[in-house]
Amino acid sequence: MRKLSREDLMSLETYAVERDAFRKRVMAHKADRRLDLGEHLSLYFEDRLIMQYQIQEMLRTERIFDPQGIEEELDAYNPLIPDGRNLKATMMILYPDVAERQQRLRELVGIEDRVWLQVEGFDRVAPVCDEDLPREDGEKTSAVHFARFEFSDDMIAALRDGAALSAGVDHPAYSVSVSPVAAQITAALRADFD
């Protein structure tokens, strides 16, 4: 998947006009890129369109229009775009009650390394997590992690040929399996390998 450049972004003025329609398009697109693993953990799979939206929103919110500022946003968000051999996701641990969330984050240390994806007929793929900065301190984990799942050529070919995708978490304090992943989510993720 091609990275974003300044030429792919709308000016602040154009974005002000296009924002509502663009936002609706992105929200509809994102609906098929969310994978719930049980009640309290979700993977939000990132791609080029979603990162374009994130950058446009940052430029709008921060009123960034100078070339250097735009390049800084591109540098921050482009690494979250899949490169054709992987899937990239934001992992969210979701507990609405603050006290319960704090307790569970202590119980879930290491969970980010225990999430997996699996192409039918192949071994599980574990993520490479939090390459940008550590998000766990040994006593508790973070509610947000960034994950990269690397796939072999054979796995990608099998997915393209219609193999099922499964996902799950194997952590002593949180275990869940989704098999198979819903067809519309699998189809959306399959496009990341083009």
C-alpha positions in Angstrom: 0.0 0.0 0.0 1.4 3.3 -1.1 2.4 5.8 1.7 0.8 9.2 1.8 2.5 12.4 0.5 1.6 16.1 0.7 -0.1 15.7 -2.8 -2.6 13.3 -1.3 -3.8 15.8 1.3 -6.4 18.5 0.9 -5.7 22.0 1.8 -7.4 23.3 5.0 -9.9 25.2 2.9 -10.8 22.3 0.7 -11.0 20.0 3.7 -13.4 22.4 5.5 -15.7 21.9 2.5 -15.2 18.2 2.0 -14.9 17.2 5.7 -18.5 15.9 6.4 -18.6 13.7 3.2 -15.1 12.5 3.7 -15.8 11.6 7.4 -18.9 9.6 6.4 -16.9 7.7 3.8 -14.1 6.9 6.3 -16.5 5.9 9.1 -18.3 3.4 6.8 -14.9 2.1 5.7 -13.7 1.7 9.3 -16.8 -0.4 10.2 -15.4 -3.4 8.4 -12.0 -3.0 9.9 -12.9 -3.4 13.6 -12.4 -6.9 15.0 -13.8 -7.4 18.5 -12.0 -10.1 20.5 -14.4 -10.7 23.2 -16.1 -8.0 25.1 -13.1 -6.0 26.2 -10.5 -6.0 23.4 -10.7 -4.7 19.9 -8.4 -4.5 17.0 -8.8 -1.5 14.7 -7.0 -2.3 11.5 -5.4 0.8 9.9 -4.9 1.6 6.3 -4.1 4.4 3.9 -7.6 6.0 3.9 -7.8 5.9 7.7 -4.4 7.5 8.0 -5.3 10.2 5.5 -8.3 11.0 7.6 -6.2 11.1 10.8 -3.7 13.4 9.2 -6.4 15.7 7.8 -8.0 15.9 11.2 -4.7 16.8 12.9 -3.9 19.4 10.3 -7.4 20.9 10.8 -7.3 20.8 14.6 -3.8 22.1 14.9 -4.2 24.5 12.0 -1.0 23.1 10.4 -0.5 24.4 6.9 3.3 24.9 6.6 5.3 22.2 4.7 7.4 21.2 7.7 4.4 20.7 9.9 2.7 18.6 7.2 5.8 16.5 6.7 5.9 15.8 10.5 2.3 14.5 10.5 3.1 12.3 7.4 6.2 11.0 9.2 4.1 10.2 12.3 1.2 8.4 10.5 2.7 6.8 7.4 4.3 4.0 9.5 0.8 2.8 10.4 -0.1 2.1 6.8 0.4 -1.6 5.8 3.1 -2.3 3.3 1.5 -5.2 1.4 3.1 -8.0 3.6 1.4 -7.1 6.9 -1.6 -5.9 8.8 -1.3 -3.0 11.2 -3.8 -2.4 14.0 -4.5 -0.3 17.0 -5.3 -2.6 19.9 -7.7 -1.2 22.5 -8.5 -2.7 25.9 -11.9 -1.4 26.7 -13.3 -1.2 30.3 -15.7 1.7 30.8 -15.3 1.8 34.6 -12.0 3.5 35.5 -11.4 1.4 38.6 -12.1 -1.8 36.9 -9.9 -0.8 33.9 -7.0 0.0 36.2 -7.3 -3.4 37.9 -7.6 -5.3 34.7 -4.6 -3.5 33.1 -2.6 -4.9 36.0 -3.9 -8.4 35.4 -3.3 -8.2 31.6 0.4 -7.4 31.6 1.8 -8.9 28.3 -1.6 -9.3 26.6 -0.3 -7.4 23.6 2.1 -10.2 22.8 -0.6 -12.9 23.2 -3.0 -11.7 20.5 -2.8 -13.7 17.3 -4.1 -14.0 13.7 -4.2 -17.2 11.8 -4.7 -18.0 8.1 -6.4 -21.3 7.6 -3.8 -24.1 7.2 -0.9 -22.1 8.7 0.6 -21.3 12.1 -0.6 -18.4 14.1 0.9 -15.0 13.5 1.9 -13.1 16.7 2.2 -9.3 16.5 5.2 -7.1 16.8 3.9 -4.5 19.3 4.6 -0.9 20.3 7.6 -0.2 18.0 7.1 3.5 18.6 7.5 3.4 22.4 7.1 1.0 25.4 3.5 0.8 26.6 3.9 -1.5 29.5 5.9 -1.1 32.7 5.9 -4.6 34.1 3.2 -3.8 36.6 0.4 -2.9 34.2 -0.2 -2.7 30.5 -1.5 0.2 28.5 -5.1 0.4 27.2 -3.7 1.1 23.8 -1.1 -0.8 21.8 0.0 -0.7 18.2 0.5 -4.1 16.5 2.0 -5.2 13.2 1.2 -8.7 12.0 3.7 -10.0 9.4 2.5 -12.7 6.9 4.5 -15.0 4.6 4.0 -15.1 0.8 2.2 -18.4 1.2 -0.2 -17.0 3.8 -1.0 -14.0 1.6 -1.6 -16.2 -1.4 -4.0 -18.4 0.7 -5.9 -15.4 1.9 -6.2 -14.1 -1.6 -7.5 -17.6 -2.7 -10.3 -17.4 0.0 -8.7 -19.1 3.0 -10.5 -18.3 6.3 -8.9 -16.0 8.9 -9.1 -16.6 12.6 -8.1 -14.4 15.5 -7.8 -14.6 19.3 -6.0 -13.9 22.5 -4.2 -16.5 24.7 -3.5 -14.7 28.0 -4.1 -16.4 31.4 -6.4 -13.5 32.4 -8.2 -13.1 29.0 -8.7 -15.9 26.4 -10.9 -15.7 23.4 -11.0 -17.1 19.9 -12.9 -15.9 16.8 -13.1 -18.5 14.0 -13.7 -17.6 11.4 -13.4 -13.8 11.3 -16.5 -12.3 9.7 -16.4 -12.4 5.9 -16.7 -8.6 5.5 -13.8 -8.0 7.8 -11.6 -10.7 6.1 -12.4 -9.1 2.7 -11.4 -5.6 4.0 -8.2 -6.9 5.4 -7.4 -9.0 2.3 -7.3 -5.8 0.4 -4.3 -4.6 2.5 -2.2 -7.2 0.7 -2.7 -5.7 -2.7 
